[in-house]
Amino acid sequence: MVIFFAVQKLFSLIRFHFSHPIPRVNSGDCFLKQWREFFRNLDLPREALKAASERNFELKGYAFGAAKEQQRCPQIVRVGLVQNRIPLPTSAPVAEQVSALHKSIEEIAEVAAMCGVNIICFQEAWNMPFAFCTREKLPWTEFAESAEDG
C-alpha cells in the first residue's frame, strides 16, 4: 500500500509536470527543482557513467522513498526507463537498421545492469523507427517480429 502510494504520487507529479508547459531546454531541471524534496540524485557507478559516455547516451539516476512499514523490511526496486533513438538513417538497409538498434539496446541494457537495475522498460516501438509515422507499408513492415519467438 505504501509503495503504491509512492508510485501513485510520482505519477501524479509527472502528470502535473507535463500538463503545465515548461520551456523544453530547462524542463528536466525545472521539474527536479520543483519536486526536490521528493527526488534525490543517485550516485551511479563510475564505470556505468564512463560506459554511457563512451557509447554516446545520457545516464541519470534519481530516487524517491516511501514511508517505513512496521512489519516488512524496505524493498528497493531499481527501474531503468529507456528512450532510445534510431542509430542509423532510415535510408539504410532494414537489416542494418535492425542490427544497429539491437546493438544499441544491448549496450544500454549492459549499463543498466552495472547500475543494478531490476526492471528495464523500453518504449513500445523501440525496435524500429517510429511506427505511427511510417504506417504499415514497405520497408517498415520488415521490422515486424514474431510475437512468440522474436
DSSP file (Angstrom, degrees, kcal/mol; ACC not computed):
  #  RESIDUE AA STRUCTURE BP1 BP2  ACC     N-H-->O    O-->H-N    N-H-->O    O-->H-N    TCO  KAPPA ALPHA  PHI   PSI    X-CA   Y-CA   Z-CA
    1    1 A M     >        0   0    0      0, 0.0     4,-2.2     0, 0.0     5,-0.1   0.000 360.0 360.0 360.0 -43.5    0.0    0.0    0.0
    2    2 A V  H  >  +     0   0    0      2,-0.2     4,-2.4     1,-0.2    65,-0.2   0.918 360.0  48.2 -67.9 -42.9    2.8    2.4    0.9
    3    3 A I  H  > S+     0   0    0      1,-0.2     4,-2.6     2,-0.2     5,-0.2   0.913 110.2  52.7 -64.2 -41.2    4.8    1.6   -2.2
    4    4 A F  H  > S+     0   0    0      1,-0.2     4,-3.4     2,-0.2    -1,-0.2   0.920 108.7  50.9 -59.0 -42.8    1.7    2.0   -4.3
    5    5 A F  H  X S+     0   0    0     -4,-2.2     4,-3.1     2,-0.2    -2,-0.2   0.927 110.0  49.3 -61.0 -44.2    1.1    5.4   -2.8
    6    6 A A  H  X S+     0   0    0     -4,-2.4     4,-2.4     2,-0.2    -1,-0.2   0.920 115.1  43.6 -62.5 -42.9    4.7    6.5   -3.6
    7    7 A V  H  X S+     0   0    0     -4,-2.6     4,-2.7     2,-0.2    -2,-0.2   0.918 114.1  50.3 -67.5 -42.7    4.4    5.3   -7.1
    8    8 A Q  H  X S+     0   0    0     -4,-3.4     4,-2.2    -5,-0.2    -2,-0.2   0.913 111.5  49.0 -60.7 -42.3    0.9    6.9   -7.5
    9    9 A K  H  X S+     0   0    0     -4,-3.1     4,-2.2    -5,-0.2    -2,-0.2   0.918 110.2  51.7 -62.9 -43.9    2.3   10.2   -6.1
   10   10 A L  H  X S+     0   0    0     -4,-2.4     4,-2.5     1,-0.2    -2,-0.2   0.938 110.8  47.2 -58.7 -48.0    5.2   10.0   -8.5
   11   11 A F  H  X S+     0   0    0     -4,-2.7     4,-2.8     1,-0.2    -1,-0.2   0.869 110.4  52.0 -65.4 -35.2    2.9    9.5  -11.5
   12   12 A S  H  X S+     0   0    0     -4,-2.2     4,-2.3    -5,-0.2    -1,-0.2   0.886 110.6  49.2 -68.0 -35.1    0.7   12.4  -10.4
   13   13 A L  H  X S+     0   0    0     -4,-2.2     4,-2.6     2,-0.2    -2,-0.2   0.918 112.5  47.1 -66.3 -42.9    3.7   14.6  -10.1
   14   14 A I  H  X S+     0   0    0     -4,-2.5     4,-2.5     2,-0.2     5,-0.2   0.927 112.0  50.1 -64.7 -44.4    4.9   13.6  -13.6
   15   15 A R  H  X S+     0   0    0     -4,-2.8     4,-1.3     1,-0.2    -2,-0.2   0.919 111.6  48.9 -58.7 -43.8    1.4   14.1  -15.0
   16   16 A F  H  X S+     0   0    0     -4,-2.3     4,-0.7     1,-0.2     3,-0.4   0.933 110.4  51.7 -60.2 -46.2    1.2   17.6  -13.4
   17   17 A H  H >< S+     0   0    0     -4,-2.6     3,-0.9     1,-0.2    -2,-0.2   0.922 112.5  43.8 -58.0 -47.4    4.7   18.4  -14.8
   18   18 A F  H 3< S+     0   0    0     -4,-2.5    -1,-0.2     1,-0.2    -2,-0.2   0.655 107.9  58.8 -78.5 -13.6    3.8   17.5  -18.3
   19   19 A S  H 3< S+     0   0    0     -4,-1.3    -1,-0.2    -3,-0.4    -2,-0.2   0.560  99.7  64.0 -88.8  -7.1    0.4   19.2  -18.2
   20   20 A H  S << S-     0   0    0     -3,-0.9    -1,-0.2    -4,-0.7    -4,-0.0  -0.943  93.7-124.2-116.7 109.0    2.0   22.6  -17.4
   21   21 A P        +     0   0    0      0, 0.0    -3,-0.1     0, 0.0    -2,-0.1  -0.228  32.6 176.9 -59.6 133.7    4.2   23.8  -20.3
   22   22 A I        -     0   0    0     -4,-0.1     5,-0.2    -5,-0.0     9,-0.0  -0.985  45.1 -87.4-131.3 141.6    7.8   24.5  -19.4
   23   23 A P    >>  -     0   0    0      0, 0.0     3,-1.1     0, 0.0     4,-0.7  -0.251  38.4-127.8 -52.0 133.3   10.4   25.5  -21.9
   24   24 A R  G >4 S+     0   0    0      1,-0.3     3,-0.8     2,-0.2     4,-0.4   0.828 102.8  62.7 -54.8 -38.4   12.0   22.4  -23.4
   25   25 A V  G 34 S+     0   0    0      1,-0.2    -1,-0.3     2,-0.1     4,-0.2   0.871 119.0  23.8 -58.6 -38.5   15.5   23.4  -22.7
   26   26 A N  G <> S+     0   0    0     -3,-1.1     4,-3.0     1,-0.1     5,-0.3   0.264  87.3 111.5-112.2  11.5   15.0   23.5  -18.9
   27   27 A S  H <X S+     0   0    0     -3,-0.8     4,-2.4    -4,-0.7     5,-0.2   0.895  81.1  46.0 -60.1 -43.7   12.1   21.2  -18.4
   28   28 A G  H  > S+     0   0    0     -4,-0.4     4,-2.3     2,-0.2    -1,-0.2   0.930 115.4  46.3 -63.7 -45.1   14.1   18.5  -16.6
   29   29 A D  H  > S+     0   0    0      1,-0.2     4,-2.5     2,-0.2     5,-0.2   0.915 113.1  49.6 -63.4 -43.0   15.8   20.9  -14.3
   30   30 A C  H  X S+     0   0    0     -4,-3.0     4,-2.5     1,-0.2    -1,-0.2   0.910 110.4  51.1 -62.3 -42.3   12.6   22.8  -13.6
   31   31 A F  H  X S+     0   0    0     -4,-2.4     4,-1.8    -5,-0.3    -1,-0.2   0.938 112.7  44.8 -61.1 -47.3   10.8   19.5  -12.7
   32   32 A L  H  < S+     0   0    0     -4,-2.3     7,-0.2     1,-0.2    -1,-0.2   0.876 113.7  49.5 -68.7 -36.3   13.5   18.4  -10.3
   33   33 A K  H >< S+     0   0    0     -4,-2.5     3,-1.0     1,-0.2    -1,-0.2   0.908 110.8  50.7 -65.6 -40.5   13.8   21.8   -8.7
   34   34 A Q  H 3< S+     0   0    0     -4,-2.5     3,-0.2     1,-0.3    -2,-0.2   0.861 123.0  30.0 -65.8 -35.8   10.0   21.9   -8.2
   35   35 A W  T >X S+     0   0    0     -4,-1.8     3,-1.8    -5,-0.2     4,-1.6  -0.083  78.2 133.3-115.2  33.1    9.9   18.5   -6.6
   36   36 A R  T <4  +     0   0    0     -3,-1.0    -1,-0.2     1,-0.3    -2,-0.1   0.819  69.7  56.7 -55.5 -36.8   13.4   18.5   -5.0
   37   37 A E  T 34 S+     0   0    0     -3,-0.2    -1,-0.3     1,-0.2    -2,-0.1   0.709 109.5  47.3 -71.0 -16.9   12.0   17.2   -1.7
   38   38 A F  T <4 S+     0   0    0     -3,-1.8    27,-0.5    -6,-0.2     2,-0.3   0.826 113.2  45.6 -91.8 -35.5   10.6   14.1   -3.4
   39   39 A F     <  -     0   0    0     -4,-1.6     2,-0.3    -7,-0.2    25,-0.2  -0.746  59.3-170.7-108.0 153.7   13.6   13.1   -5.5
   40   40 A R  E     -A   63   0A   0     23,-1.8    23,-2.6    -2,-0.3     2,-0.2  -0.991  31.6-106.5-137.5 149.0   17.3   12.8   -4.8
   41   41 A N  E     -A   62   0A   0     -2,-0.3     2,-0.4    21,-0.2    21,-0.3  -0.464  32.9-134.1 -70.1 141.3   20.1   12.2   -7.2
   42   42 A L        -     0   0    0     19,-2.5     2,-1.0    -2,-0.2    19,-0.3  -0.755  11.8-125.3 -93.7 143.5   21.6    8.7   -7.2
   43   43 A D        -     0   0    0     -2,-0.4     3,-0.1    19,-0.0    19,-0.0  -0.803  35.0-157.3 -84.8 107.1   25.3    8.2   -7.1
   44   44 A L        -     0   0    0     -2,-1.0    71,-0.1     1,-0.1     5,-0.1  -0.558  28.2 -87.1 -87.3 151.3   25.8    6.0  -10.1
   45   45 A P     >  -     0   0    0      0, 0.0     4,-2.1     0, 0.0     3,-0.5  -0.288  32.3-130.1 -58.0 137.4   28.8    3.6  -10.5
   46   46 A R  H  > S+     0   0    0      1,-0.2     4,-2.4     2,-0.2     5,-0.2   0.876 107.7  54.2 -57.0 -40.7   31.7    5.4  -12.2
   47   47 A E  H  > S+     0   0    0      1,-0.2     4,-2.3     2,-0.2    -1,-0.2   0.843 107.4  51.2 -66.5 -31.5   32.1    2.6  -14.7
   48   48 A A  H  > S+     0   0    0     -3,-0.5     4,-2.5     2,-0.2    -2,-0.2   0.919 110.6  47.7 -69.6 -43.5   28.5    2.9  -15.8
   49   49 A L  H  X S+     0   0    0     -4,-2.1     4,-2.1     2,-0.2    -2,-0.2   0.903 113.6  48.6 -62.4 -41.0   28.8    6.7  -16.3
   50   50 A K  H  X S+     0   0    0     -4,-2.4     4,-2.6    -5,-0.2    -2,-0.2   0.924 111.6  48.8 -65.3 -44.5   32.0    6.1  -18.3
   51   51 A A  H  X S+     0   0    0     -4,-2.3     4,-2.0     1,-0.2    -2,-0.2   0.903 110.9  50.4 -63.3 -41.4   30.4    3.4  -20.4
   52   52 A A  H  <>S+     0   0    0     -4,-2.5     5,-2.4     2,-0.2     4,-0.3   0.911 111.9  48.1 -62.8 -41.8   27.4    5.6  -21.1
   53   53 A S  H ><5S+     0   0    0     -4,-2.1     3,-1.0     1,-0.2    -2,-0.2   0.927 112.4  48.0 -64.3 -45.1   29.6    8.5  -22.2
   54   54 A E  H 3<5S+     0   0    0     -4,-2.6    -1,-0.2     1,-0.2    -2,-0.2   0.833 114.0  47.4 -64.1 -32.5   31.7    6.2  -24.4
   55   55 A R  T 3<5S-     0   0    0     -4,-2.0    -1,-0.2    -5,-0.2    -2,-0.2   0.351 115.1-117.8 -94.5   5.6   28.6    4.8  -26.0
   56   56 A N  T < 5S+     0   0    0     -3,-1.0     2,-0.3    -4,-0.3    -3,-0.2   0.899  70.2 117.0  63.9  48.2   27.1    8.2  -26.5
   57   57 A F      < -     0   0    0     -5,-2.4     2,-0.3    -6,-0.1    -1,-0.2  -0.986  63.6-109.1-140.5 158.0   23.9    8.1  -24.4
   58   58 A E        -     0   0    0     -2,-0.3     2,-0.4    -5,-0.0    -9,-0.0  -0.622  28.2-168.5 -86.8 136.8   22.8   10.0  -21.3
   59   59 A L        +     0   0    0     -2,-0.3     2,-0.3   -10,-0.1   -15,-0.1  -0.988  13.6 163.0-128.6 122.7   22.6    8.3  -18.0
   60   60 A K        -     0   0    0     -2,-0.4     2,-0.4     2,-0.0   -19,-0.0  -0.963  17.0-158.8-135.5 153.4   20.8    9.8  -15.0
   61   61 A G        +     0   0    0     -2,-0.3   -19,-2.5   -19,-0.3     2,-0.3  -0.995  11.6 172.7-139.0 133.4   19.6    8.4  -11.7
   62   62 A Y  E     -A   41   0A   0     -2,-0.4     2,-0.3   -21,-0.3   -21,-0.2  -0.958  11.4-158.0-134.7 152.6   17.0    9.6   -9.2
   63   63 A A  E     -A   40   0A   0    -23,-2.6   -23,-1.8    -2,-0.3     2,-0.3  -0.941   6.7-173.5-129.2 152.0   15.4    8.0   -6.2
   64   64 A F        -     0   0    0     -2,-0.3   -25,-0.1   -25,-0.2     2,-0.1  -0.987  16.7-143.3-140.4 149.4   12.3    8.6   -4.2
   65   65 A G        -     0   0    0    -27,-0.5     2,-0.3    -2,-0.3     3,-0.0  -0.380   2.5-145.2-106.2-178.8   11.3    7.0   -1.0
   66   66 A A        -     0   0    0     -2,-0.1   -63,-0.1   -60,-0.0     3,-0.1  -0.925  39.0 -79.2-139.7 163.4    8.2    5.7    0.8
   67   67 A A        -     0   0    0     -2,-0.3     2,-0.2   -65,-0.2   -61,-0.1  -0.328  53.9-104.4 -63.4 146.3    7.1    5.6    4.4
   68   68 A K        -     0   0    0      6,-0.1     2,-0.3   -66,-0.0    -1,-0.1  -0.508  32.9-140.6 -73.4 140.3    8.7    2.9    6.5
   69   69 A E        -     0   0    0      3,-0.4    -1,-0.0    -2,-0.2    -3,-0.0  -0.680   5.2-139.9 -98.5 156.7    6.5    0.0    7.3
   70   70 A Q  S    S+     0   0    0     -2,-0.3    -1,-0.1     1,-0.1    -2,-0.0   0.777  96.6  35.4 -86.2 -28.1    6.3   -1.8   10.7
   71   71 A Q  S    S+     0   0    0      2,-0.1     2,-0.4     1,-0.0    -1,-0.1   0.456 111.7  55.3-111.3  -1.1    6.1   -5.4    9.5
   72   72 A R  S    S-     0   0    0      3,-0.0    -3,-0.4     0, 0.0     3,-0.1  -0.974  77.2-117.5-132.8 148.2    8.2   -5.5    6.4
   73   73 A C        -     0   0    0     -2,-0.4    -2,-0.1     1,-0.1    -3,-0.1  -0.464  50.7 -86.7 -72.9 152.8   11.8   -4.6    5.5
   74   74 A P        -     0   0    0      0, 0.0     2,-0.5     0, 0.0    -1,-0.1  -0.332  40.6-144.4 -60.8 142.8   12.2   -1.8    3.0
   75   75 A Q        -     0   0    0     -3,-0.1     2,-0.6     2,-0.0    -3,-0.0  -0.948   7.6-157.8-111.2 126.3   12.2   -3.1   -0.6
   76   76 A I        -     0   0    0     -2,-0.5     2,-0.5     2,-0.0     0, 0.0  -0.920  11.0-177.2-106.8 121.4   14.5   -1.3   -3.1
   77   77 A V        -     0   0    0     -2,-0.6     2,-0.6     2,-0.0    40,-0.1  -0.977  12.0-155.4-118.7 124.6   13.5   -1.7   -6.7
   78   78 A R        -     0   0    0     -2,-0.5    40,-2.7    38,-0.3    41,-2.1  -0.892  13.0-170.5-103.4 118.1   15.7   -0.2   -9.4
   79   79 A V  E     -b  119   0B   0     -2,-0.6     2,-0.6    39,-0.2    41,-0.2  -0.920  10.2-153.4-112.3 128.9   13.8    0.6  -12.6
   80   80 A G  E     -b  120   0B   0     39,-3.3    41,-3.5    -2,-0.5     2,-0.6  -0.899   6.7-162.1-101.2 123.7   15.5    1.7  -15.8
   81   81 A L  E     -b  121   0B   0     -2,-0.6     2,-0.5    39,-0.2    41,-0.2  -0.929  12.3-165.0-107.3 121.2   13.5    3.8  -18.2
   82   82 A V  E     +b  122   0B   0     39,-2.7    41,-0.5    -2,-0.6     2,-0.5  -0.901  21.3 176.4-115.4 128.3   14.9    3.9  -21.7
   83   83 A Q        -     0   0    0     -2,-0.5     2,-0.1    39,-0.1    39,-0.1  -0.942  24.2-173.3-122.9 109.2   14.1    6.2  -24.5
   84   84 A N        -     0   0    0     -2,-0.5     2,-0.3   -27,-0.0    17,-0.0  -0.452  15.1-140.0 -98.7 171.1   16.3    5.2  -27.4
   85   85 A R        -     0   0    0     -2,-0.1    19,-0.0    16,-0.1    -2,-0.0  -0.898  32.8 -96.8-124.5 157.7   17.0    6.8  -30.8
   86   86 A I        -     0   0    0     -2,-0.3     4,-0.1     1,-0.1    41,-0.0  -0.632  30.9-154.3 -76.2 128.0   17.5    5.1  -34.1
   87   87 A P  S    S+     0   0    0      0, 0.0    -1,-0.1     0, 0.0    10,-0.0   0.714  71.9  46.5 -79.7 -20.7   21.3    4.9  -34.6
   88   88 A L  S    S-     0   0    0      9,-0.1    -2,-0.0     1,-0.1     2,-0.0  -0.837  94.6 -94.3-118.9 156.7   21.2    4.8  -38.5
   89   89 A P    >   -     0   0    0      0, 0.0     3,-2.0     0, 0.0    -1,-0.1  -0.357  35.8-117.6 -63.6 151.0   19.4    6.9  -41.0
   90   90 A T  T 3  S+     0   0    0      1,-0.3     7,-0.1    -4,-0.1     4,-0.0   0.574 111.9  70.0 -69.0  -6.9   16.1    5.4  -42.2
   91   91 A S  T 3  S+     0   0    0      2,-0.1    -1,-0.3     3,-0.0     3,-0.1   0.589  78.8  99.8 -83.1 -11.0   17.6    5.2  -45.7
   92   92 A A  S <  S-     0   0    0     -3,-2.0     5,-0.1     1,-0.1    -4,-0.0  -0.353  93.7 -81.6 -69.8 155.6   20.0    2.4  -44.5
   93   93 A P     >  -     0   0    0      0, 0.0     4,-2.1     0, 0.0     3,-0.4  -0.272  39.8-119.2 -57.2 145.4   19.0   -1.2  -45.4
   94   94 A V  H  > S+     0   0    0      1,-0.2     4,-2.8     2,-0.2     5,-0.2   0.886 112.0  55.0 -56.2 -44.5   16.5   -2.7  -42.9
   95   95 A A  H  > S+     0   0    0      1,-0.2     4,-2.3     2,-0.2    -1,-0.2   0.889 109.5  47.6 -59.4 -39.9   18.8   -5.5  -41.8
   96   96 A E  H  > S+     0   0    0     -3,-0.4     4,-2.5     2,-0.2    -1,-0.2   0.894 111.6  50.4 -67.7 -39.8   21.5   -2.9  -40.9
   97   97 A Q  H  X S+     0   0    0     -4,-2.1     4,-2.5     2,-0.2    -2,-0.2   0.928 111.7  47.6 -63.3 -45.0   19.0   -0.8  -39.0
   98   98 A V  H  X S+     0   0    0     -4,-2.8     4,-2.5     2,-0.2     5,-0.2   0.935 113.2  48.2 -61.6 -47.0   17.7   -3.7  -37.0
   99   99 A S  H  X S+     0   0    0     -4,-2.3     4,-2.4    -5,-0.2    -1,-0.2   0.911 112.6  48.4 -60.5 -44.0   21.2   -4.9  -36.1
  100  100 A A  H  X S+     0   0    0     -4,-2.5     4,-2.4     2,-0.2    -1,-0.2   0.890 111.4  50.1 -65.8 -39.6   22.2   -1.4  -35.1
  101  101 A L  H  X S+     0   0    0     -4,-2.5     4,-2.5     2,-0.2     5,-0.2   0.928 111.6  48.0 -63.7 -44.9   19.1   -1.0  -32.9
  102  102 A H  H  X S+     0   0    0     -4,-2.5     4,-2.4     1,-0.2    -2,-0.2   0.908 112.5  49.1 -62.7 -41.9   19.7   -4.3  -31.2
  103  103 A K  H  X S+     0   0    0     -4,-2.4     4,-2.2     2,-0.2    -1,-0.2   0.919 111.6  49.4 -63.2 -43.7   23.4   -3.4  -30.6
  104  104 A S  H  X S+     0   0    0     -4,-2.4     4,-2.1     1,-0.2    -2,-0.2   0.924 112.9  46.1 -61.6 -46.4   22.4    0.0  -29.2
  105  105 A I  H  X S+     0   0    0     -4,-2.5     4,-2.8     1,-0.2    -1,-0.2   0.873 109.7  55.4 -66.0 -37.2   19.8   -1.5  -26.8
  106  106 A E  H  X S+     0   0    0     -4,-2.4     4,-2.2    -5,-0.2    -1,-0.2   0.921 108.3  48.3 -60.5 -43.8   22.2   -4.2  -25.7
  107  107 A E  H  X S+     0   0    0     -4,-2.2     4,-1.9     2,-0.2    -2,-0.2   0.906 112.2  48.6 -63.4 -41.9   24.7   -1.5  -24.7
  108  108 A I  H  X S+     0   0    0     -4,-2.1     4,-2.3     1,-0.2    -2,-0.2   0.917 111.1  50.3 -64.4 -43.0   22.1    0.4  -22.8
  109  109 A A  H  X S+     0   0    0     -4,-2.8     4,-2.2     1,-0.2    -2,-0.2   0.870 107.7  54.2 -64.1 -37.2   20.9   -2.8  -21.0
  110  110 A E  H  X S+     0   0    0     -4,-2.2     4,-1.7     2,-0.2    -1,-0.2   0.916 110.1  46.2 -62.2 -43.1   24.6   -3.6  -20.1
  111  111 A V  H  X S+     0   0    0     -4,-1.9     4,-1.2     2,-0.2    -2,-0.2   0.888 109.8  54.3 -67.6 -38.5   24.9   -0.2  -18.4
  112  112 A A  H  <>S+     0   0    0     -4,-2.3     5,-2.2     1,-0.2     3,-0.4   0.905 107.0  51.6 -59.8 -41.1   21.6   -0.6  -16.7
  113  113 A A  H ><5S+     0   0    0     -4,-2.2     3,-1.6     1,-0.2    -1,-0.2   0.881 103.8  57.2 -63.5 -38.0   22.9   -3.9  -15.3
  114  114 A M  H 3<5S+     0   0    0     -4,-1.7    -1,-0.2     1,-0.3    -2,-0.2   0.812 106.3  51.3 -60.0 -29.1   26.0   -2.1  -14.0
  115  115 A C  T 3<5S-     0   0    0     -4,-1.2    -1,-0.3    -3,-0.4    -2,-0.2   0.402 120.1-110.9 -89.7   1.7   23.6    0.2  -12.1
  116  116 A G  T < 5 +     0   0    0     -3,-1.6   -38,-0.3     1,-0.2    -3,-0.2   0.764  50.3 178.4  77.2  25.9   21.8   -2.8  -10.5
  117  117 A V      < -     0   0    0     -5,-2.2    -1,-0.2     1,-0.2   -38,-0.2  -0.421  16.8-173.5 -66.0 131.9   18.5   -2.2  -12.4
  118  118 A N  S    S+     0   0    0    -40,-2.7     2,-0.4     1,-0.3   -39,-0.2   0.786  74.6  29.3 -91.3 -35.4   15.9   -4.9  -11.6
  119  119 A I  E     -b   79   0B   0    -41,-2.1   -39,-3.3     2,-0.0     2,-0.5  -0.994  67.5-164.9-130.3 129.5   13.3   -3.9  -14.2
  120  120 A I  E     -b   80   0B   0     -2,-0.4     2,-0.5   -41,-0.2   -39,-0.2  -0.971   6.7-162.0-119.1 130.4   14.1   -2.2  -17.5
  121  121 A C  E     -b   81   0B   0    -41,-3.5   -39,-2.7    -2,-0.5     2,-0.3  -0.930   4.9-169.9-115.9 128.2   11.3   -0.5  -19.5
  122  122 A F  E     -b   82   0B   0     -2,-0.5   -39,-0.1   -41,-0.2    -2,-0.0  -0.772  35.0 -94.4-109.6 157.8   11.6    0.3  -23.2
  123  123 A Q    >   -     0   0    0    -41,-0.5     3,-1.3    -2,-0.3     4,-0.1  -0.344  46.2-104.1 -65.3 157.9    9.3    2.4  -25.3
  124  124 A E  T 3  S+     0   0    0      1,-0.3     3,-0.2     2,-0.1    -1,-0.1   0.764 117.3  33.9 -63.0 -27.0    6.6    0.3  -27.1
  125  125 A A  T >  S+     0   0    0      1,-0.1     3,-1.1     3,-0.1    -1,-0.3  -0.329  73.2 137.5-121.3  50.6    8.3    0.5  -30.5
  126  126 A W  T <   +     0   0    0     -3,-1.3    -1,-0.1     1,-0.2    -2,-0.1   0.760  64.1  64.0 -67.3 -24.0   12.0    0.6  -29.5
  127  127 A N  T 3  S+     0   0    0     -3,-0.2    -1,-0.2    -4,-0.1   -25,-0.1   0.160 108.0  25.7 -94.1  20.4   13.0   -1.9  -32.3
  128  128 A M  S <  S-     0   0    0     -3,-1.1     3,-0.2   -27,-0.1    -3,-0.1  -0.980  95.1 -72.7-164.2 165.5   12.1    0.3  -35.3
  129  129 A P  S    S-     0   0    0      0, 0.0     5,-0.1     0, 0.0    -2,-0.1  -0.281  86.5 -58.3 -58.8 159.0   11.7    3.9  -36.5
  130  130 A F    >>  -     0   0    0      1,-0.2     4,-1.4     2,-0.1     3,-1.1  -0.168  55.7-153.8 -51.0 111.5    8.5    5.4  -35.1
  131  131 A A  H 3> S+     0   0    0      1,-0.3     4,-1.7     2,-0.2    -1,-0.2   0.783  86.4  59.7 -63.6 -32.8    5.8    3.1  -36.4
  132  132 A F  H 34 S+     0   0    0      1,-0.2    -1,-0.3     2,-0.2     4,-0.1   0.741 108.8  45.2 -74.5 -19.6    3.0    5.6  -36.4
  133  133 A C  H <4 S+     0   0    0     -3,-1.1    -1,-0.2     1,-0.1    -2,-0.2   0.809 114.3  47.6 -84.9 -33.5    4.8    7.8  -38.8
  134  134 A T  H  < S-     0   0    0     -4,-1.4     3,-0.3    -5,-0.1    -2,-0.2   0.719  93.0-161.7 -82.4 -21.4    5.9    5.0  -41.1
  135  135 A R     <  -     0   0    0     -4,-1.7     2,-1.2    -5,-0.2    -1,-0.1  -0.015  44.1 -51.2  62.5-173.6    2.5    3.4  -41.3
  136  136 A E  S    S+     0   0    0     -4,-0.1     2,-0.3     4,-0.1    -1,-0.2  -0.593  99.7 101.3 -99.3  73.8    2.0   -0.2  -42.5
  137  137 A K    >>  -     0   0    0     -2,-1.2     3,-1.0    -3,-0.3     4,-1.0  -0.955  67.8 -40.3-147.3 164.7    3.9   -0.3  -45.7
  138  138 A L  T 34 S+     0   0    0      1,-0.3    -2,-0.0    -2,-0.3     0, 0.0  -0.405 115.0  16.6 -68.0 146.4    7.3   -1.4  -47.1
  139  139 A P  T >4 S+     0   0    0      0, 0.0     3,-1.7     0, 0.0    -1,-0.3  -0.985 122.2  59.7 -87.4   2.5   10.0   -1.3  -46.0
  140  140 A W  G X4 S+     0   0    0     -3,-1.0     3,-1.7     1,-0.3    -2,-0.2   0.782  94.5  64.3 -66.7 -28.2    8.7   -0.7  -42.4
  141  141 A T  G >< S+     0   0    0     -4,-1.0     3,-1.4     1,-0.3    -1,-0.3   0.719  88.2  72.5 -66.5 -18.1    6.7   -3.9  -42.3
  142  142 A E  G <  S+     0   0    0     -3,-1.7    -1,-0.3     1,-0.3    -2,-0.2   0.654  84.8  66.7 -70.4 -13.9   10.0   -5.7  -42.5
  143  143 A F  G <  S+     0   0    0     -3,-1.7    -1,-0.3    -4,-0.2    -2,-0.2   0.612  76.4 116.3 -79.2 -11.7   10.8   -4.6  -38.9
  144  144 A A    <   -     0   0    0     -3,-1.4     2,-0.3    -4,-0.2    -3,-0.0  -0.248  48.9-162.4 -60.7 143.7    7.9   -6.8  -37.6
  145  145 A E        -     0   0    0      3,-0.0     2,-0.2     0, 0.0     5,-0.1  -0.903  28.2 -93.1-126.1 155.6    8.9   -9.7  -35.3
  146  146 A S     >  -     0   0    0     -2,-0.3     4,-1.6     1,-0.1     0, 0.0  -0.468  25.2-143.2 -65.7 134.2    7.1  -12.9  -34.3
  147  147 A A  T  4 S+     0   0    0      1,-0.2    -1,-0.1    -2,-0.2     0, 0.0   0.739  98.6  48.3 -69.2 -22.5    5.2  -12.4  -31.0
  148  148 A E  T  4 S+     0   0    0      1,-0.1    -1,-0.2     0, 0.0    -2,-0.0   0.866 131.7   5.7 -88.8 -39.1    6.1  -15.9  -30.0
  149  149 A D  T  4        0   0    0      0, 0.0    -2,-0.2     0, 0.0    -1,-0.1   0.224 360.0 360.0-136.3  17.9    9.8  -16.1  -30.6
  150  150 A G     <        0   0    0     -4,-1.6    -3,-0.1    -5,-0.1     0, 0.0   0.454 360.0 360.0  77.3 360.0   11.1  -12.7  -31.6
